[in-house]
Amino acid sequence: MSLVLLSGGIDSTVALAHTIAAPGMAARLALTIDYGQTHQREIKSARAIAQHYGVEHHVIDLTDALSFPCGLTGSGDIPTRHANGIDNTFVPGRNLVMAAVGIAWAYARRIRNVVIGANADDRTGYPDCRREFLTPLNEAGRVGYGVAVWTPFIDMTKREVIGLGQELDVPLELTWSCYLGGDEPCNNCGACQSRNEAMA
């Protein structure tokens, strides 16, 4: 059985579908983290996606724990392109805290796997999406709690993730990527640019 960290974006949504389809993985629960992100719209998408797949879904409020100054918490500009180095939308501790919460929930509910949809394109701007970061988390989860951290897309580009999503008939139209939120994607922020390029 598996717990999926579901942001409402493409990667985590395809990860949910992939987990449902993978033998022995059976997604049972999806967790979405509210950390005060500028794009609260993605939480609405996460709810719709969880409903589409019929999985239990919870939104966890960690705003106070992750309210560090950066573009995604309203302190600083959101770039129109992802940076070559650490991106201004990098939230310190976000993936570490989300993984820890996921592991704790999984342990309490006797779920054996926590699934994270990090992909290879996130390596540069988001150091906590790298294999070197996530592999030790998997080891810690296994040793401390008997819970594995599964990152099926760690060596895949976003374009490849989208291709898999299309193969799995994932409702990509339900997903949300835009960092600015609102009712319609801005098509200018780094997340929109990455999505549009990968979908092309």
N, C-alpha and C positions, 0 to 999 in steps of 0.2 A: 504494500500500500504506500501511497505517496502524498505528500503535501507540496503544493506548488506556490511559490511566491509570485503573485499575479499583479503586475502593475497596471495592466490595461493596455500596454503597448504590444507591438508586434512580437518581440522575442518571447516574452513571458506567455503570451497567448498561444503561440505555436508550441512552446514548451508544454503547456497544459494539454493541447491536442496530442502531441507526440507521446506524452506520458500515458494518456488514456489508451493510445494505440499500442504502446510497448508491452510485450508479454510480461506479466508479473509485476508491473509498476502501478497499475490501477489508481489513478488520481482520485483521492477521496475528499480532499480539502484544499481550498485556495485561500491564501492570506494576502491582503492588500495593506500596505503601510501608508498611513497619512502622516507626513512629516512637515505639513504646512507648505507643500509644493505650490508653486505659482500655477501649475496646470492641474488644479483639482479636478478638471474635466476627465482626467484619466481614471479616476476612481469610479465615476459613472460608467465608463467603458468596462472596467473590471467587473462591476456588478452585472452588466448585461452579458458579458462573456461567460461568467460563472453560471448564470441562469441558462444560457444557451446550452452549456454542457451538462447542466444538472448536477453541479458539484456544490457542496456546502461552502459558503463564502463568509469570511469575516474581515472587517476593516479595523485595523489596530491604530489608535492615535498615539504617535510618538513625536508629536510636534515639539514638546519641550526638550526631548532628548536629542533632537537633530536640528535645532533651529540655529545653525551656524551661518554666518554671513556668506552667501554665494548667490549666483544668479537664480537658482531654483527656489530660494527661500525669500526672494524679493529684495535682497541686498546686493546690488550690482547688476550690470547689464547682462542680458542673455545674448551671446554672440550669434551672428548670422552664419557662421561656419564653425565646426569643431576645430579646436586649436591643435597644433602639432604637439604641444605638451599637455600639461594638466589643464583641463577645460574649466572655464569659469562656472560651469554648471555642476562641477564635482562637489558632492555633499560629503564632507569628512565623516567617516564612520557609518554611512548609510548601509552599505552592503554587509558590513560586519554585524551591525545591530539587527538588520533584517534577517540575516542567516541565523543569528543566535536566537531570535524570537521564533523563527521557523523550527529550529532544532528543539527548542523547549516545548512548543506546541506538539510537535511530532512525538517526542518522548512521552508526554502526558497522555497522548491518545494512542499510543502503541503503533505509531506509523514509522516505517523503517527508512523512508527516504524524503529528503527535502530537495526540491528541484528549483534550480536557478537558471534563467535563460540568457546569461551573459554570452556575448558572441565575440569573435576575434576582432571585429572592427572597433570595439570599445577599449581595446588594450591601451592605446596611447593616452587618451583623455581621461580614462578612469582606471587608475592602478588597482582598484579592488575588483576589477573584472578580469584580471590576469590569472592564468593557470597557477603562477607562483603564489598568488594570494589564496585562491580557492582550494587548491590541493591540501594545504595544511588545515583549512577549515573542515574539509572532508575527514581528515585523519582525527582531528579533535572531536568531531561529532561521533565518529565510530568508537573511539576509545572511551569517551566520557559518557555517551548516552546510547550507543548502539544505533545511531542514526547517521546514514550516509548523506553527503551533500553531492547531488548529481548535477553536472553541468554539461548536458548533451551537445551544446552548440559552441563550446569553448574554442574549437578550431574551425568554426564555420563563419563565413561572412554574412552580413545581413541579407545580401542578395540570395545566398544559399538557404538561409532560414526562411525567407519568403517563398522560395521555390518549394521547400518542404511543406510549408503551410498550404500552398496551392495544391500539392499532391494530397494533403490530408483534408482538403476542402474546408479549411479554416475560414470563418467569416471575418476576413481582414478589415472589412468595412466597419466592424464594431470596434476596432482598435483605435487608440489615440496616441499620437506622437508629439504633437506641438507643445513646446515648452511654455507658450504664452497662454494656454487655456482658451477660454472663449467658446463660442458656438461653432466656429469654423477654423480650420488650421490656417496659420498665418502664411505658410509656404516660404517663410524667410529665415526662421531660426535654424540652428544647426540640426535639430532633430527632424524638422520638416525636410531640410535639404537631404539628409541621410536617407530618410524614408523614400523621398521622391526619386533619388538616384538609384536606390536599390530596387524600386518597383519598376523602373523604366525598362 
